[in-house]
Amino acid sequence: MWVADIGPGTGRSYPFKPRASVGSDVVFVDVEPPAAGLKMYGEWVVADAQRLPLRDESVSTIFASHVLEHLERPWIFLSECYRVLKARGMLHLILPNFLSVNARRDPSHKRVYNVISVALMLKKAGFTVHFEHRAGSLLPEPFRKILSVAMNFLSEEIRLLGEKQCQ
C-alpha cells in the first residue's frame, strides 16, 4: 500500500511539510531533490507533478498540498493522479482559496481557485468529490449541502477529497 505525497517541500525552495505519515510506504514527489537529512523520511522521486513516474493503479492515497495553484495545466496533474490511484483510492487536495491573501502572495502561483472550480475539475477528471468541511448534520440534506458549499467557498484553504471509483 503506497502513499504519495506530491510537493511536500524539500527544505530548499519550500519547507518540508509532509501531509503523509513518514515511513517506508510513502513516496515523496517534488521538482527538486530533498535537502540533506530528509531522505530518511521515505523514498524521494524528483519529477514534474504533471508526469508522475508511478505505475498505473499503484497508489492508495495521494496528498497534494499547495501544488495545484503552481501548475500551468492542473487538469493534467489531476488526470495523472487518477491514473496512479487504485480503485477507491483518495486524492487529498489542499490549496489557497481565492478569498485568501495567500492565493495571491506567492508569485509562482499560476491560478487562483474557488472550491467550485476545483470540484468541477475533479469531477471532469473522473473523481467523486467529497468536501472535507461538512456542516449541519441535524439539518435536512439540501440545507447541509448548501451550508457545506458555503463553508468551503469562504474558508482560507480549499480542502477537497477526490475518490477514484471502481471501474
C-alpha positions as a Markdown table, in Angstrom:
| # | Residue | x | y | z |
|---|---|---|---|---|
| 1 | Met | 0.0 | 0.0 | 0.0 |
| 2 | Trp | 1.8 | 3.1 | -1.3 |
| 3 | Val | 1.1 | 6.7 | -0.3 |
| 4 | Ala | 2.3 | 9.5 | -2.5 |
| 5 | Asp | 2.9 | 13.0 | -1.1 |
| 6 | Ile | 3.2 | 15.3 | -4.0 |
| 7 | Gly | 5.0 | 18.6 | -3.4 |
| 8 | Pro | 5.8 | 18.2 | 0.3 |
| 9 | Gly | 8.6 | 20.8 | 0.0 |
| 10 | Thr | 12.2 | 19.8 | 0.0 |
| 11 | Gly | 13.7 | 22.1 | 2.6 |
| 12 | Arg | 15.3 | 24.1 | -0.3 |
| 13 | Ser | 12.7 | 26.3 | -2.0 |
| 14 | Tyr | 9.9 | 25.5 | 0.3 |
| 15 | Pro | 10.0 | 24.0 | 3.9 |
| 16 | Phe | 9.4 | 20.3 | 4.2 |
| 17 | Lys | 5.8 | 19.9 | 5.3 |
| 18 | Pro | 4.7 | 16.3 | 4.7 |
| 19 | Arg | 1.0 | 15.5 | 4.8 |
| 20 | Ala | 1.5 | 11.8 | 4.7 |
| 21 | Ser | 2.8 | 9.9 | 7.7 |
| 22 | Val | 6.5 | 9.4 | 7.1 |
| 23 | Gly | 7.7 | 5.8 | 6.7 |
| 24 | Ser | 8.6 | 3.1 | 4.3 |
| 25 | Asp | 5.3 | 3.1 | 2.4 |
| 26 | Val | 5.4 | 6.8 | 1.4 |
| 27 | Val | 7.0 | 8.2 | -1.7 |
| 28 | Phe | 7.6 | 12.0 | -1.8 |
| 29 | Val | 7.5 | 13.6 | -5.3 |
| 30 | Asp | 8.9 | 17.1 | -5.8 |
| 31 | Val | 10.6 | 19.1 | -8.5 |
| 32 | Glu | 13.9 | 19.3 | -6.8 |
| 33 | Pro | 16.0 | 16.9 | -4.6 |
| 34 | Pro | 15.4 | 17.0 | -0.9 |
| 35 | Ala | 17.8 | 18.8 | 1.5 |
| 36 | Ala | 20.3 | 16.7 | 3.4 |
| 37 | Gly | 18.7 | 14.6 | 6.1 |
| 38 | Leu | 15.2 | 14.4 | 4.5 |
| 39 | Lys | 15.8 | 11.1 | 2.6 |
| 40 | Met | 15.3 | 9.2 | 5.9 |
| 41 | Tyr | 11.6 | 10.1 | 5.9 |
| 42 | Gly | 10.8 | 7.9 | 2.9 |
| 43 | Glu | 11.5 | 7.3 | -0.8 |
| 44 | Trp | 12.0 | 10.5 | -2.9 |
| 45 | Val | 11.4 | 11.0 | -6.6 |
| 46 | Val | 12.4 | 14.2 | -8.4 |
| 47 | Ala | 9.7 | 14.7 | -11.1 |
| 48 | Asp | 7.2 | 17.2 | -12.5 |
| 49 | Ala | 3.8 | 16.7 | -10.9 |
| 50 | Gln | 2.2 | 16.6 | -14.4 |
| 51 | Arg | 4.3 | 13.5 | -15.3 |
| 52 | Leu | 4.2 | 11.3 | -12.2 |
| 53 | Pro | 6.8 | 8.4 | -12.5 |
| 54 | Leu | 4.5 | 6.0 | -10.8 |
| 55 | Arg | 2.8 | 2.9 | -12.2 |
| 56 | Asp | -0.9 | 2.8 | -13.1 |
| 57 | Glu | -3.1 | 2.0 | -10.1 |
| 58 | Ser | -0.1 | 1.7 | -7.7 |
| 59 | Val | -1.0 | 4.2 | -5.0 |
| 60 | Ser | -3.9 | 4.1 | -2.5 |
| 61 | Thr | -3.6 | 7.7 | -1.3 |
| 62 | Ile | -2.2 | 10.9 | -2.7 |
| 63 | Phe | -1.7 | 14.1 | -0.7 |
| 64 | Ala | -1.2 | 17.2 | -2.8 |
| 65 | Ser | -0.9 | 20.3 | -0.6 |
| 66 | His | -0.4 | 23.6 | -2.3 |
| 67 | Val | 0.5 | 22.1 | -5.6 |
| 68 | Leu | -2.4 | 22.8 | -8.0 |
| 69 | Glu | -2.0 | 26.6 | -7.9 |
| 70 | His | 1.6 | 26.3 | -9.2 |
| 71 | Leu | 0.7 | 24.3 | -12.3 |
| 72 | Glu | 0.2 | 25.7 | -15.8 |
| 73 | Arg | -2.1 | 22.7 | -16.7 |
| 74 | Pro | -3.7 | 21.5 | -13.5 |
| 75 | Trp | -6.1 | 19.1 | -15.3 |
| 76 | Ile | -3.1 | 17.1 | -16.5 |
| 77 | Phe | -2.0 | 16.7 | -12.8 |
| 78 | Leu | -5.5 | 15.5 | -11.8 |
| 79 | Ser | -5.5 | 13.0 | -14.7 |
| 80 | Glu | -2.1 | 11.7 | -13.6 |
| 81 | Cys | -3.4 | 11.3 | -10.0 |
| 82 | Tyr | -6.4 | 9.4 | -11.3 |
| 83 | Arg | -4.2 | 7.1 | -13.4 |
| 84 | Val | -1.9 | 6.2 | -10.5 |
| 85 | Leu | -4.6 | 5.7 | -7.8 |
| 86 | Lys | -6.0 | 2.3 | -7.1 |
| 87 | Ala | -9.8 | 1.9 | -7.2 |
| 88 | Arg | -11.4 | 3.5 | -4.2 |
| 89 | Gly | -8.1 | 5.5 | -3.7 |
| 90 | Met | -8.3 | 9.0 | -2.4 |
| 91 | Leu | -6.7 | 12.3 | -3.5 |
| 92 | His | -6.4 | 14.8 | -0.7 |
| 93 | Leu | -6.1 | 18.3 | -2.2 |
| 94 | Ile | -5.3 | 21.5 | -0.2 |
| 95 | Leu | -4.8 | 24.8 | -1.8 |
| 96 | Pro | -5.4 | 28.5 | -1.0 |
| 97 | Asn | -8.9 | 29.8 | -1.6 |
| 98 | Phe | -9.4 | 32.8 | -3.9 |
| 99 | Leu | -10.5 | 34.8 | -0.9 |
| 100 | Ser | -7.2 | 34.2 | 0.9 |
| 101 | Val | -4.3 | 36.6 | 0.8 |
| 102 | Asn | -2.1 | 33.5 | 0.3 |
| 103 | Ala | -3.7 | 32.8 | -3.1 |
| 104 | Arg | -2.0 | 35.9 | -4.5 |
| 105 | Arg | 1.0 | 36.3 | -2.2 |
| 106 | Asp | 3.3 | 33.8 | -3.9 |
| 107 | Pro | 4.5 | 35.0 | -7.4 |
| 108 | Ser | 4.9 | 31.4 | -8.5 |
| 109 | His | 1.1 | 30.8 | -8.3 |
| 110 | Lys | -0.3 | 30.4 | -11.9 |
| 111 | Arg | -4.0 | 30.4 | -11.0 |
| 112 | Val | -6.4 | 31.3 | -8.2 |
| 113 | Tyr | -9.2 | 28.9 | -7.4 |
| 114 | Asn | -12.5 | 28.6 | -5.5 |
| 115 | Val | -14.0 | 25.4 | -4.2 |
| 116 | Ile | -16.5 | 25.1 | -7.1 |
| 117 | Ser | -13.8 | 25.4 | -9.8 |
| 118 | Val | -11.7 | 22.7 | -8.2 |
| 119 | Ala | -14.6 | 20.4 | -7.6 |
| 120 | Leu | -15.6 | 20.7 | -11.2 |
| 121 | Met | -12.0 | 19.9 | -12.3 |
| 122 | Leu | -12.0 | 16.8 | -10.1 |
| 123 | Lys | -15.3 | 15.6 | -11.5 |
| 124 | Lys | -14.1 | 16.1 | -15.1 |
| 125 | Ala | -11.0 | 14.0 | -14.2 |
| 126 | Gly | -13.3 | 11.2 | -13.1 |
| 127 | Phe | -13.3 | 11.6 | -9.3 |
| 128 | Thr | -16.2 | 11.6 | -6.9 |
| 129 | Val | -15.8 | 14.8 | -4.9 |
| 130 | His | -16.1 | 14.9 | -1.1 |
| 131 | Phe | -15.9 | 18.1 | 0.9 |
| 132 | Glu | -13.6 | 17.9 | 3.9 |
| 133 | His | -15.5 | 20.7 | 5.7 |
| 134 | Arg | -19.1 | 19.5 | 6.3 |
| 135 | Ala | -21.7 | 21.1 | 8.5 |
| 136 | Gly | -25.2 | 21.0 | 9.8 |
| 137 | Ser | -25.6 | 17.2 | 10.4 |
| 138 | Leu | -29.0 | 17.8 | 12.0 |
| 139 | Leu | -30.3 | 19.7 | 9.0 |
| 140 | Pro | -32.1 | 18.2 | 6.0 |
| 141 | Glu | -29.8 | 17.1 | 3.2 |
| 142 | Pro | -30.4 | 20.0 | 0.8 |
| 143 | Phe | -29.5 | 22.5 | 3.6 |
| 144 | Arg | -26.4 | 20.5 | 4.6 |
| 145 | Lys | -25.2 | 20.6 | 1.0 |
| 146 | Ile | -25.7 | 24.4 | 0.7 |
| 147 | Leu | -24.1 | 25.0 | 4.1 |
| 148 | Ser | -21.1 | 22.8 | 3.2 |
| 149 | Val | -20.6 | 24.6 | -0.1 |
| 150 | Ala | -20.8 | 28.0 | 1.6 |
| 151 | Met | -18.3 | 27.0 | 4.3 |
| 152 | Asn | -15.9 | 25.6 | 1.7 |
| 153 | Phe | -16.4 | 28.7 | -0.5 |
| 154 | Leu | -15.5 | 31.1 | 2.3 |
| 155 | Ser | -12.6 | 29.2 | 4.0 |
| 156 | Glu | -9.0 | 30.2 | 3.8 |
| 157 | Glu | -8.0 | 26.9 | 2.2 |
| 158 | Ile | -9.8 | 24.6 | -0.2 |
| 159 | Arg | -9.8 | 21.1 | 1.1 |
| 160 | Leu | -11.3 | 18.5 | -1.1 |
| 161 | Leu | -11.2 | 14.8 | -1.4 |
| 162 | Gly | -11.3 | 13.1 | -4.8 |
| 163 | Glu | -12.2 | 9.4 | -4.7 |
| 164 | Lys | -11.5 | 7.1 | -7.7 |
| 165 | Gln | -14.4 | 4.8 | -8.1 |
| 166 | Cys | -14.2 | 1.1 | -9.1 |
| 167 | Gln | -14.3 | 0.6 | -12.8 |
